[in-house]
Amino acid sequence: MSDVDLDELRSELDDFAESQKSSGRSAAEERIIAGFEEIERFVTERGRLPQHGENRDIFERLYAVRLDRLRESEECRKVLKSLDPRSLLDAGDDVELATEDITDEELLAALGVEVAPENDITQLVNIRSRQEIKAAEEIAQRTPCEDFNDFKPIFEKVQHELATGERQTVKYQDNAAVNQGDLFILDGQKVMVVDMGEPFISDYGRSDRRLRVVYDNATESDLLLRSLQRALNKDKASRRITTPDFGPLFSQVEAEDDLPSGCIYVLRSKSEHPFIAENRSVIHKIGVTVGDVKSRIANAKKDSTYLLADVEIVATFKLANINRKGLEKLIHKFFSSARLDMELQDRFGIPVQPQEWFLVPLEVIEEVIEKIKEGTIDQFRYDPELASLTRSRSVGVGKS
């Protein structure tokens, strides 16, 4: 079986974004506006413009670079002219926007935090739980990265791609997959998973791995995979950095101007054909439709597309602003090495060979859709012998 052409696979993602939106703006204009709105939110929350400097967190530095680019571009100024009532594009870098004068106590009260009397000995202050201490220790045990010069250009390139919009950041989902070469933002720092050790079973009976993780401040640590996941879960501002040209294709929250694009559906056959019956749990039809799935499969047993048998819906994934045909083609090509090779006769006795059925476990299909959402699908291929995803190429730089 031949591997998927990954370069061709990636190029097809260029067609995913719908070319028209209800606002009538181009995709480039929408991206300019979205980036400017993030800067506006920062200004509203902080009461000042974002500033440059290594002592600033990664988001503020990103917004500062972005604001510089917007100011320099006449095209961007034209797009944002009517959307900049506070003249942020013309304000000086040292401008300070007025904020309400409020005491620390009033601020805490407004946040719903009770302030205990200063000498109340029943209140323990500055005491962390054992779990908090352990989590902090796991992340704090860092050492200088001796070969940081190998990684510095990578971090600089990633920062540039974030500033220009070639890369994006998406919210890290709780306990989501972590793979070699993945990039995250954790506690305001960029983090790269450079190496992953062999899997092992921990004292708690769970699978774990030792990682080599490099940070953009020239430090590194050899924390465990589950420790990194816990840290990413705990940091509510943690983000996954996407691969260039891959944006978040699916949104957890549908925007007002999102154009509905239907859903991905996964079906399982109820056929009594010996081979299908024996492998029923791993034989799935994967498709994308704008219509109602239940209506689509109502006459499945009369249609060779559905193996001339009733089917059950085992999973659906809602889409918005996605090129349906392009996405379906991408998924089918990714699983092409596992396509079901079976010939059936339709009700007229004509031999047909269904094209949308694959020998793939449901959990792998869900994992692939997650990789597409994250923008990392180009880093993987499906191994039909192992019935799992494997790395398509070496990613990251390890110690010699």
C-alpha positions in Angstrom: 0.0 0.0 0.0 1.4 3.4 -0.9 1.7 6.3 1.5 -0.4 9.4 1.1 1.3 12.3 -0.8 1.5 14.7 2.2 2.5 17.7 0.2 -0.6 17.3 -2.0 -2.6 16.6 1.1 -1.5 19.9 2.6 -2.2 21.9 -0.5 -5.8 20.8 -0.5 -6.3 22.6 2.8 -5.9 25.9 1.0 -9.4 25.3 -0.4 -11.1 24.7 2.9 -12.1 28.3 3.8 -15.4 29.4 2.2 -14.7 32.1 -0.4 -17.8 34.1 0.5 -19.1 35.4 3.8 -22.3 37.2 4.6 -20.3 40.4 5.3 -18.9 40.5 1.7 -15.3 40.9 2.9 -12.5 38.9 1.6 -10.7 36.2 3.7 -7.7 38.5 4.0 -9.8 41.5 5.2 -11.6 39.2 7.8 -8.2 38.1 9.1 -7.0 41.8 9.4 -10.1 42.7 11.3 -9.9 39.7 13.6 -6.3 40.5 14.5 -7.2 44.1 15.2 -10.1 43.1 17.4 -7.7 41.1 19.6 -5.6 44.2 20.0 -8.7 46.2 21.0 -9.6 43.6 23.6 -6.1 43.8 25.1 -6.4 47.6 25.3 -9.8 47.4 26.9 -8.6 44.9 29.5 -5.2 46.5 30.3 -6.0 50.1 29.7 -2.9 50.6 27.5 -1.4 49.7 24.2 0.6 46.4 23.9 4.3 46.9 24.3 7.5 45.2 23.1 10.1 43.8 25.4 11.3 40.4 26.7 9.7 41.1 30.1 6.2 41.2 28.4 4.2 38.0 28.0 4.0 36.3 24.6 0.5 37.6 23.8 1.4 41.3 24.5 4.5 41.0 22.4 2.6 39.4 19.6 -0.1 42.2 19.7 2.6 44.8 19.7 4.3 43.4 16.5 0.9 43.0 14.9 -0.1 46.7 15.7 3.2 47.8 14.1 2.4 45.9 10.9 -1.1 47.3 10.8 0.2 50.8 11.2 2.7 50.3 8.4 0.2 48.9 5.9 -2.0 51.3 3.9 -4.2 48.4 2.9 -4.8 47.5 6.6 -5.5 51.1 7.5 -8.0 51.3 4.7 -9.8 48.2 5.9 -9.8 49.3 9.6 -10.5 53.0 9.0 -14.1 52.8 10.2 -13.4 50.2 12.9 -10.9 52.3 14.9 -12.9 54.8 16.9 -10.1 55.2 19.5 -7.5 55.8 16.8 -5.2 53.0 18.0 -3.5 52.9 14.7 -2.3 56.5 15.2 -1.7 56.5 19.0 1.8 56.8 20.3 3.4 53.8 21.9 3.6 55.5 25.3 -0.1 56.3 25.5 -1.8 55.3 28.7 -5.6 55.0 28.6 -7.5 56.1 31.7 -8.7 53.4 34.1 -11.0 53.6 37.0 -9.3 54.4 40.3 -10.0 51.5 42.6 -8.3 50.1 45.8 -7.0 46.6 46.1 -9.7 45.7 48.5 -12.5 47.1 46.3 -11.0 45.2 43.3 -11.0 41.9 45.3 -14.5 42.5 46.5 -15.6 43.1 42.9 -14.1 39.8 42.0 -16.0 38.0 44.8 -12.9 37.4 47.0 -13.4 37.9 50.7 -10.6 39.8 52.4 -9.8 38.3 55.8 -8.8 40.7 58.7 -5.0 41.3 58.7 -4.4 39.6 62.0 -6.9 36.7 61.7 -4.8 33.7 62.7 -7.5 31.3 61.6 -6.7 32.2 58.0 -3.7 30.5 56.3 -2.1 32.7 53.7 0.5 31.9 51.0 0.0 28.2 51.7 -0.3 26.0 48.6 -1.9 22.5 48.5 0.4 19.5 48.0 -1.1 19.1 44.5 -0.2 22.7 43.6 3.4 22.3 44.9 3.9 19.1 43.0 2.6 20.7 39.8 4.9 23.7 40.2 7.9 21.5 40.9 7.2 19.4 37.8 7.4 22.6 35.6 10.0 24.4 37.7 12.7 21.8 37.3 14.4 23.3 34.3 18.0 23.5 33.3 19.8 25.7 30.8 19.5 24.4 27.2 23.1 23.9 26.1 22.2 23.6 22.4 19.6 26.3 22.4 21.2 27.8 19.2 19.7 24.9 17.3 16.2 25.9 18.5 16.4 29.7 18.6 15.9 30.1 14.8 12.8 27.9 15.1 11.3 29.9 17.8 12.1 33.2 16.0 10.5 31.8 12.8 7.4 30.7 14.7 7.1 34.1 16.3 7.3 35.7 12.9 4.7 33.3 11.5 2.4 34.1 14.4 2.8 37.8 13.8 2.0 37.5 10.1 -0.9 35.1 10.6 0.8 32.1 8.9 0.4 30.3 12.2 -2.4 30.7 14.6 -3.0 29.6 18.2 -6.0 27.5 19.3 -7.2 26.7 22.8 -5.6 23.6 24.2 -8.3 21.0 24.9 -8.0 19.2 28.2 -5.6 16.2 28.0 -5.4 16.5 24.2 -2.7 14.6 22.4 0.9 15.8 22.7 3.3 14.7 19.9 6.9 15.2 19.0 7.4 18.6 17.3 4.2 20.1 18.8 4.4 23.7 19.9 2.4 25.3 22.8 2.2 28.5 24.7 2.4 27.8 28.4 2.5 30.4 31.1 3.3 33.0 28.4 6.2 31.1 27.0 6.6 29.2 23.7 7.2 25.5 24.4 8.5 22.8 21.9 8.3 19.1 22.4 11.7 18.1 21.0 11.9 14.4 21.9 9.7 11.7 23.3 11.0 8.6 25.1 9.6 5.1 24.9 6.1 4.6 26.5 6.0 3.0 29.9 3.4 2.2 32.5 3.5 4.4 35.6 3.0 3.4 39.2 -0.7 4.3 38.8 -1.1 1.9 35.9 -1.2 4.6 33.2 0.8 4.9 30.0 3.3 7.8 30.2 6.5 9.0 28.4 9.5 11.1 29.3 9.8 14.2 27.2 12.5 16.6 26.3 10.8 20.0 26.3 12.6 23.3 25.2 11.3 26.7 26.2 11.9 30.0 24.3 13.8 31.4 27.3 16.7 29.0 26.6 15.8 26.5 29.2 14.6 22.9 29.0 13.1 20.1 31.1 12.6 16.4 31.0 9.2 16.3 32.5 6.6 13.5 31.9 4.0 13.7 29.2 1.2 13.7 31.8 2.9 16.4 33.7 2.9 18.6 30.6 -0.7 17.9 29.9 -1.6 18.8 33.5 0.3 22.1 33.2 -1.5 22.9 29.9 -4.9 22.0 31.5 -4.2 24.2 34.6 -3.1 27.2 32.6 -6.4 28.6 31.3 -4.5 30.8 28.8 -2.5 27.8 27.3 -2.6 27.5 23.5 -1.6 25.1 20.9 0.4 26.7 18.0 -0.8 25.4 14.6 1.2 24.4 11.6 1.6 27.1 8.9 -1.4 27.4 6.6 -3.6 25.4 9.0 -6.1 27.4 11.0 -8.8 26.1 13.3 -11.2 24.4 10.9 -13.9 23.8 13.4 -15.1 26.2 16.0 -16.5 25.3 19.5 -18.6 28.4 19.4 -20.5 29.3 16.2 -20.2 32.9 15.3 -23.2 35.0 14.1 -21.9 35.2 10.6 -20.8 31.5 10.3 -22.2 29.8 7.2 -23.5 26.3 8.0 -21.6 23.6 6.1 -23.3 20.4 7.3 -21.4 17.7 9.2 -19.0 14.8 8.9 -20.8 11.6 9.6 -19.5 8.1 10.4 -21.8 5.1 9.7 -21.6 1.4 10.6 -23.2 -1.3 8.4 -25.7 -3.8 9.7 -25.0 -6.2 6.8 -24.9 -9.9 7.5 -22.2 -10.4 4.8 -19.6 -12.8 6.6 -16.7 -10.4 6.2 -18.6 -7.3 7.3 -20.2 -9.2 10.2 -16.7 -10.4 11.4 -15.1 -6.9 11.1 -18.2 -4.8 11.8 -16.5 -2.7 14.6 -13.8 -1.4 12.3 -15.7 -1.0 9.0 -17.0 2.6 8.7 -18.4 4.8 6.0 -17.1 8.4 6.3 -18.8 11.2 4.5 -19.7 14.9 4.6 -23.2 16.2 3.9 -25.1 19.4 4.2 -28.4 17.6 4.6 -30.0 15.5 7.4 -28.0 12.3 7.9 -31.1 10.3 9.0 -33.0 11.2 5.8 -29.9 10.4 3.8 -29.7 6.8 5.1 -33.5 6.1 5.1 -33.3 3.7 2.2 -29.8 2.4 2.8 -30.7 -1.3 2.2 -31.7 -0.5 -1.3 -28.5 1.5 -2.1 -25.2 -0.1 -2.9 -23.5 3.0 -1.5 -24.5 1.7 1.9 -23.6 -2.0 1.1 -27.2 -2.8 0.4 -28.0 -3.0 4.1 -29.3 -0.8 6.9 -26.7 1.3 8.7 -26.4 3.1 12.1 -24.9 6.5 12.8 -22.0 6.2 15.2 -20.7 9.7 15.1 -21.3 13.2 13.6 -19.2 16.4 13.7 -20.8 19.7 12.9 -19.0 22.0 10.4 -19.2 25.7 9.7 -17.4 27.7 7.0 -15.7 24.6 5.6 -15.4 23.5 2.0 -17.3 20.2 2.4 -16.0 18.5 -0.8 -12.4 19.4 -0.1 -12.6 18.1 3.5 -14.2 14.9 2.4 -11.6 14.4 -0.3 -8.9 15.0 2.3 -10.2 12.4 4.8 -10.8 9.8 2.0 -7.3 10.3 0.7 -5.8 10.1 4.2 -7.4 6.7 4.7 -7.0 5.5 1.1 -4.6 2.7 2.2 -7.4 1.2 4.3 -10.3 1.5 1.8 -12.6 -1.5 1.9 -12.0 -3.7 -1.2 -15.3 -5.4 -1.8 -17.5 -5.8 -4.9 -21.3 -6.0 -4.6 -24.1 -6.4 -7.1 -26.7 -3.7 -7.0 -30.4 -4.5 -7.3 -30.1 -4.6 -11.1 -27.2 -7.1 -10.9 -24.6 -4.6 -11.9 -21.3 -5.0 -10.0 -20.3 -2.0 -7.9 -17.4 -1.2 -5.6 -18.3 1.2 -2.7 -15.7 4.0 -2.3 -16.4 5.5 1.1 -16.0 2.5 3.4 -12.7 2.1 5.3 -11.2 -0.5 7.7 -10.5 2.1 10.5 -11.5 2.1 14.2 -13.8 4.8 15.2 -11.3 6.3 17.8 -8.8 6.7 14.9 -11.3 8.6 12.8 -12.0 10.9 15.8 -8.2 11.4 16.2 -7.8 12.3 12.6 -10.6 14.9 12.8 -8.9 16.3 15.8 -5.6 16.5 14.0 -7.3 18.4 11.1 -8.8 20.8 13.7 -5.3 21.3 15.2 -3.7 21.7 11.8 -1.2 18.9 12.4 -2.6 16.2 10.1 0.3 16.6 7.7 2.6 15.1 10.3 0.8 11.8 10.4 -0.2 8.8 8.2 -2.5 5.9 8.8 -0.9 2.5 9.3 -3.5 -0.1 8.4 -1.4 -2.9 9.9 -1.2 -1.2 13.3 -4.7 0.3 12.9 -3.3 3.6 14.3 -1.6 6.9 13.3 2.1 7.0 13.0 4.5 9.9 12.4 5.0 10.6 8.7 8.4 12.2 9.2 11.0 13.0 11.9 10.1 16.3 13.6 12.2 18.3 16.1 15.9 18.3 16.9 17.3 16.0 19.5 20.6 16.0 21.3 23.4 14.2 19.5 
